[in-house]
Amino acid sequence: MSESIEEAGGTGPSHRGVELGVAGVIALLALIGIYGSLKNGVGWASDGPQAGFFPFYVCLIILVSCAVNIAQVLMAARDERVFAYWSQLGQVGSVLLPTIIYVLVISYSGIYVASGVLIAFFMRWFGRYSWLMAIAVGVLVPVLCFFMFEIWFLVPLPKGPLENMLGY
């Protein structure tokens, strides 16, 4: 990965750009955390620390870390190595997009149905398993998880219409 963007034909984002972007996004999240902490109080009350005391200092440490990271990147010699090629980022996206959809669907279908569909989808698409194997595992794993969490450990997980129809 020692190729520069020019040598690689501009085939991906630079390492420097990604570092600055990630540090900037995390710094923004830290600022949001600091703002929320200030609204809840960051001082010491008669009964101990206020609700925002610890989150404030954690976010402050994160913000300072981001500032140090950004300063190091900006002061370093200009190195335009490629962080990842667009084809590699496409592979990450091919896993990330279905996972984001899975998380969004959980609130409507419940975790068991969404997990079964995701498992079967990934087995079929990435693993190239037969439909029979993908569906079998996609049904078996959520059923086993249901028994383990709901029945044995008594830990309720998000349920959807199917579990409601079955009386759980």
Protein Blocks (a to p, Z undefined) as FASTA:
>chain_A
ZZcfklnoopaccfklmmmmmmmmmmmmmmmmmmmmmmnopadcfkbccfklmmmmmmmm
mmmmmmmmmmmmmmpccdfbdfbdfklmmmmmmmmmmmmmmmmmmmmnojklmmmmmmmm
mmmmmnopafklmmmmmmmmmmmmmmmmmmmnopacdddfklmmnoZZ
